[in-house]
Amino acid sequence: MENDNKTDKELLGKGLKRMGVCLLFMFLGPTALHLAFSNDEKPLYIPLLIFALMLCVLAIVFLFLGINTIMNSIFKKK
């Protein structure tokens, strides 16, 4: 009899890649946000602020997707 509670390694790798992308966005988003707030007199203030906020939102989305994928790889029922 084979154990059915094995972790799906391919799905786990996909989740870890998403967490890596999340980590990248977690550093880039606040850094860009700081740059935008420190240069509020410049003409590119609004586009940089929008870009930084999008990076922060993407960090949250990839965090959720990565954790969800990792949990599915561990606990998914077949």
C-alpha positions as CSV (number, residue, x, y, z in Angstrom):
1,M,0.0,0.0,0.0
2,E,1.4,3.4,-1.0
3,N,1.2,6.5,1.2
4,D,-1.3,9.0,-0.3
5,N,-0.2,11.9,1.9
6,K,2.9,12.8,-0.1
7,T,3.8,16.4,-0.9
8,D,3.5,17.3,-4.5
9,K,7.1,18.5,-5.2
10,E,6.3,20.2,-8.5
11,L,3.5,22.3,-6.9
12,L,5.8,23.0,-3.9
13,G,8.5,24.4,-6.2
14,K,5.9,26.6,-8.0
15,G,4.8,28.0,-4.6
16,L,8.4,28.6,-3.5
17,K,9.0,30.5,-6.8
18,R,6.0,32.7,-6.1
19,M,7.3,33.4,-2.6
20,G,10.7,34.4,-4.2
21,V,8.9,36.8,-6.5
22,C,7.0,38.1,-3.4
23,L,10.2,38.7,-1.6
24,L,11.5,40.7,-4.6
25,F,8.4,42.9,-4.6
26,M,8.5,43.2,-0.8
27,F,11.9,45.0,-1.2
28,L,11.2,46.9,-4.4
29,G,7.8,48.3,-3.4
30,P,8.7,50.1,-0.2
31,T,12.0,51.3,-1.7
32,A,10.1,52.9,-4.6
33,L,7.5,54.3,-2.2
34,H,10.3,55.9,-0.2
35,L,11.8,57.4,-3.3
36,A,8.4,58.7,-4.4
37,F,7.7,60.4,-1.0
38,S,11.2,61.9,-0.8
39,N,10.8,63.6,-4.2
40,D,7.3,65.0,-4.0
41,E,8.3,68.2,-5.9
42,K,9.5,66.3,-9.0
43,P,7.3,65.9,-12.1
44,L,7.5,62.0,-11.9
45,Y,6.1,62.0,-8.4
46,I,2.6,60.7,-9.3
47,P,3.7,58.0,-11.8
48,L,6.4,56.7,-9.4
49,L,3.9,56.7,-6.5
50,I,1.4,54.7,-8.6
51,F,4.2,52.3,-9.6
52,A,5.3,51.8,-6.0
53,L,1.8,51.2,-4.8
54,M,1.3,48.6,-7.5
55,L,4.5,46.8,-6.5
56,C,3.3,46.7,-2.9
57,V,-0.1,45.3,-3.9
58,L,1.8,42.7,-6.1
59,A,3.8,41.7,-3.1
60,I,0.6,41.0,-1.1
61,V,-0.9,39.1,-4.0
62,F,2.1,36.9,-4.6
63,L,2.4,36.3,-0.9
64,F,-1.2,35.0,-0.8
65,L,-0.7,32.9,-4.0
66,G,2.6,31.5,-2.8
67,I,1.2,30.4,0.6
68,N,-1.9,29.0,-1.0
69,T,0.1,27.0,-3.6
70,I,2.4,25.6,-0.9
71,M,-0.6,24.6,1.3
72,N,-2.2,22.9,-1.7
73,S,1.0,21.0,-2.4
74,I,1.1,19.7,1.2
75,F,-2.6,19.1,2.0
76,K,-4.3,18.6,-1.3
77,K,-6.7,15.7,-1.4
78,K,-6.6,13.5,-4.5
